[in-house]
């Protein structure tokens, strides 16, 4: 584990990102941008992010919260306060990118949806992640990763292949893919803005992100029977080992390289396949030790993997030897380990340059950096920056105060959303599986 020096040149230096998201998908996109050099500011209320419930809690921040928020700054923002809605609009005028994963329509009800945000900053790139997209019958459904895993066919396919009852996987895959695709879309929109000067609102569906990335979707398109391309785990000296090959290829390679043979070549097909499986299992078990088995597998050009568990995954040479886990320094001067994003550039740096923020830790500093004043409730922004600076609001855009005043009445009588009401803070389905 290495204490990383502060990088000198990173790809996204100077980019300003306001992260309004919760849980995994949106915060992961922000974390990637932060590792690449962007100034990512997380706007939050203490106690409203369910990621704090997962993992070891160190100095008030959990393992999962640390994973998706390392390298960011944090400010406090409560959209139930009209003054903070105005603050949000002012911050949007000063940034390049805004990330949110509220349910569709939530920000609009606060008077801070895309029409209001793009009015104060026509160059803004806004990423909106939701489970099923912003339009259609399912637009308002709660979007947890397991819900998307089921709707995308992943859970059903696994059950069909294994013959086991349907069950979810131990990985919020839908969240991760949405965060990755969201990051790609942000970078594409920024490149387009370089040419046009105009921002974009990106509508990203977790379900579509799954289907677009799933290497089995073509079976559904073609209405073709699924052929599994999974690895298979075999008993072996020193513990089970995974072989990344189907049994036909595995048998062919063992037969070609080591002369294994059918015990009864004339047996019916099903009996022959069962016999071959026993022969292959005996071949694995006959090796004197694990290293000898690995040498033979490599001779046969068969890719293998040790079955690692949480306690030993970081000990792998390909992890430990590449500074995959780095130490960051929190605002209190204490260090904590986090995983860095997997980007290695030939002549630029990446990775988190600060620790995991406490909620609101950087409110005054961040407001001063972005706006020249520590409190936007009593001060207006300076004039728009030039296109060569990070953000590009257009001269003459309506002021945040004017747009905020045009929004709906945010009194408790007209909105029932409250961070005190439990898991639906601002209408967000707060689970680390959610969008």
N, C-alpha and C positions, 0 to 999 in steps of 0.2 A: 504494500500500500504506500502511495506516494503523496506527499504534500506538494501540490502543483503550484508553481509560481504564477503570478498574474500574467496572462498572455499579453503580448505586445500587439499582434495583428490577428484579428479573427474575421471571418467572412461577413458577419452581419453587424460589425461595429457601427454605431450611430443609429441603428434602427430602434424605434420606440414601440413597445407592445404593451397594451393594456389587457390584462387577463382577468375577465370577469367569471371564468368558469369554475366548476367544482368537480370533485371526484377525479376521474382518470383521463378521459379522452381529451378534453380541452386543456387541462393542466399539463398533460404530456406534450401536446403541441407547443405550449409555452415553454416547457422545459427544454425541448429541442432547440427552439429559437434562442433561448438564453445560452445554452452551451455553444451555439454558433456565434455568439457575440452580441445579440440584441439586449437592450435594456428592457427586461420584462418586469412589469409591475403588476403584482397580484392584488386585486381589490377584493376585500372580504370582510366578513363579520366573524369575530371569534366564536367558535363552537358550532359553526354551520356546515362544516365539511366533514362528511362521514369517513373520509380517509384517515382521520385521526383515530378511528377505532381499530385500525389494522396495523399490526406490527408492534415492536417494542417502542415504548414511549421514552424518549431521551430529552430531558429538559423541556418537556411540554410538547414535543413534536414526535409523531409516530413514524415508523419506518416507511409506510406507504406515502404519507404526507411529505416526508423528506425526499423520497424518490422523485415525486412529480413536481416538487417546488424548489429544489436546490438551485441556487444561482439567481433566484428572483429577488426583487424587493417587494415589500408589502405595505399597503395602505388600508385604512378602514373606510368602508363605504356602505351606507345603509340606504337603499333606494326607497325605503318607506318614509324617508325624510326629504321633503321637496328640495331643501338646500343641497342635499347630496345628489339628487337628480341633476341639478344645475351643475354641480361639481363634475359629475360624469360627462356631461356634454362639453364642458370646458376641457377636460382631459382628452376627450375624443378629438377635439380641435388641435391638440398638441401632439398627437401620436400618429404613427403610421399604420398600426395594425390593432384591431380589437378582436379578442377571442371570447365567445360565449357559448354555453351549452344549456341555456334555459329551454323550457318547452316553447315551441313556436307561439309567438304572440305576447309572451310575458313582458319583454322589454317595451313593446309597443304600449302596453297598458300603463307603464310607468312614464310614457312620453319620451322614451329613449330608444325607440326602435331605429331601423335603418333610415327611414325618411328624416328623422330628427338628427341622427348622427352624421349622415352624409350632407345634410344642409350646413352643419358647422364645419365640416371638413370633406369637401368633394374628393379629395385624394385618399380618403380612408379605405383600407382593406379590412373588411369585417368577415370573420369566420363564424358561422352559426352551425353548430353540430346538434343534430337531433336524431332520434331513433329511426324515423321513417320519412324524413323530409318535412318541409314547411307547408306542404299542401297535400290534400287527399284525406281519405277517411281515417287513416291511422295517424295523422299529424299530431294529435294531442295525446297519444298513448304514452305511458311511462316507458322509458327506454333503458332497461338494464341490459348488460352484456348477455346474460343467459337468455333473455327474451330474444335478442337478435340471433344468438347461436341456434335457438330453436326455429325461428322463422326463416333463417337462411339455409336450413337443411342440415347443419353440421351435426346436431344431436341425433337426428333421425338416421343420418348416414352411418355414424359410428355404431348405432345399435344394429342396423342392417348388416354391417360388415362383421361385427363381433358376435352377434346373436344374443347380446346382453340386453337388459332393459334400458330404455333411454336414460341417459344421465349427462349432466353438463361436464365440461372440462374444468380443470383447476387452473384457469388462466382467463383473464378478462380480454380475450382475443378481439372481440368486437370493439372495445374501447381503444385498444392499442392500434388497430387498423384505422379507426376513425381519426385518431390523433396523427398518425403518419400521413394519411391522405390529406388531412386538413393542412398539415405543414407544407406539403407539396403544392396544394392549391394556393396557399398564401404566397409562396415564393413565385409561383407563376403569375399571380395577380400583381405582385410588386414589379415583376419584369414588364408586364403590360403597362403598368403605370409609368414606368420609365419612358415609354414611347408615347403615351396618350395624355399623361397628367391626371388621369381619372382613376378613382378607386373602384372597388368591386365589393358586392355582397355575395359571399360564397355560402350556398345552401348545401350542406353536406349531410347525407343520410348514412347512419351507421349500417343499415341493412345493405345499401348500395355499396358501401365500402367493403363489406364482407363478400358480396357476390362478385365484385370486380377483382378481388384478390384471390378468391377461392379457385384453386386449380382443378376443382371438380365441377364447377358451374357448367362447363361445356356438356357434361352428361345430361343435365337438365335441359339445356338448349336443344340437344340432338335427340332427346328421349331415348338415350342409349343406356344399356345396363352398366352399372358402375364396376370398374375394375380397381380394386384397392392397390394403391402404390405405397403402402406403409412398410416401415421396417418391421423386422420380427426379432423377438428376444429368445435366445437359446440358453439353456443351462451350460455352464462352462467352468473350468478350473478357476477358483477365486471369485466366483459369483456370476450371475447372468450377464450376457453380452448381447448387444443389439447388432444385427446385420442388416444393412440397408440394401436388401435385395429380396425379390419374391422367390418362392421356392423353386420355380423352374430355372431361373438364372443361377441360384445357389447350387442346385444339383448339377447343372451343366459345368460350372466352374470346378466343383469338387471332383467331378468325373474326369474332366480334362486334365486338371493339374495333379490330382492325387489318386486317380484310378478307382474311386469308389464305384460300386456296381450294384445293379438291382439284384436282390437275393432271389427273385423269381420273375424273370423278364416276361413270362407268359401269363402272369396273373391278371385278372380283370383290373381296369384302370383304377378304381377306388382302392382296391387292395394294394396295388402297386404304389400309389401315392402314400398310403399309410406306411408301407414298408420303407419307402425312401425316407420318410420323416424319421423313422427309427434309425436308419443307417446314418443320416446326417447328425442326429443327436449323439449317436455313439462316436462318430468322428470327432465332434467337439470334445466329448468327455475323455477321449483317449489321449489327449495331449498331457504331457507331464506337468506343465504349468501354463499360466496365462500368457507369458511372454512368447512361449513357443507357439501357442495358438495364434497370437496376433501376427507373428512372422508369417505363418502359413496363410492367414487371411490376406495379408498384403501381397504375398506371392500370387495368390489367386485373384488379385485385383478386386477384393471384396472390402467395401467400406464398413468399418466397425465402430462401436462406441461403448465406453463403459457406462453402466447405469448409475448415474450419480444422484445423490439426494441433497437436500438443503444444506446439510452439515459439511459436505465435501465438495460442492460444485465450485467454490471459489479457489480450491486448491489445484484445479486443472492447470497445467503449464500454459495453455493458451489463454488463460484468464490472468493468472498470477504474474506471468511474464510480460504482460502488455499494459500494466498499470490501469486495468479496467476499473478497479476500485481505487478511488482517490479520497484524500482527506480534504474537507473544506472547513473553513473557520466561520462559526456563527458570530453574530453581532456581540455576544458576550465574551468573545475571545476563545471559547471552547471549540474543540474540533469534533467532527463526526465523519464517518466513512459513508460515501455514496457511490453508486455506479455512474460512470461518465457515459455520455452518448458515444456511439461507436464510429466517430468520424476522425480519420487520420489524414491530414492534408500534408502535401509535400513542403509547402512554404507558408503555412498559416497554422494557428493554434485553435483548439476548441476545448470545451469542458467548462464546468462551473467555476466562476471566479469569486464567488462568495458562498456563504453557508445557506442554511435553511432559515427563512425569516420567521420571526414571531409576527402574528397578526398586528398590523399597524406600525411595525417597527420603523419604517422609513417614511411615514406620512409627510412630515415636514420637509425632510431632505428631498424627497421625490418631487413634491409640489414646487419647491424652490428650483430644482434642476429643470423641470419641464416648463415652468411658467414664470419663474423669477419672483414668485411670492409664495410664502408657506401656507396661505389660507385662501382658497378660491372663493370662499363664501363672502369675503369682504373685498376681493380684488378681481378685476377682469384680466384676461390674457393680454399680453403684448400683441402687436400686429403679426400677421401671418409670416412664416418663414419662407425663404425662397425655395424654389423647387430643388435646389442643390443641397438643401438641408434635409433632415430626416422626414419631416412631415410636410405636406404641401396643401394646406388650406388655401382656398381661393379668396383674394381680396374682395370684400363686399359681401362675404357670406354672412347670414344672420347670426347675431350673437347667441351664445348659449342661453343667456337669460331669456331672450325673446322666444327661442324655440322651447325652452322649458315651460314658459308661461302658456304656450299653446297646447301643452299636453293635457291629458285628462286630470280630473280632480283626484288627488292621491290620498284623500282623507280615509280613515278607517271605514267609513260608511260605504266607500265605493271600491275598496279592495280588501279581500279577505286574506291575502297572502301575508304571512308574518313569519319571521325567523323563529318566533317563539312557539309556533304551532307544530313543530316537529319536522319530519323529514322532507316536507315540500317547501323549503325556504325559497321564496320568490317563485314558487311554482316548479322548482327543480325537484326531480326525483332523486333524493340524496342517497345514493348507494355508490360504492366504488365500482359497481358494475354498470352504472347508468351512463348515459351519454353526457 
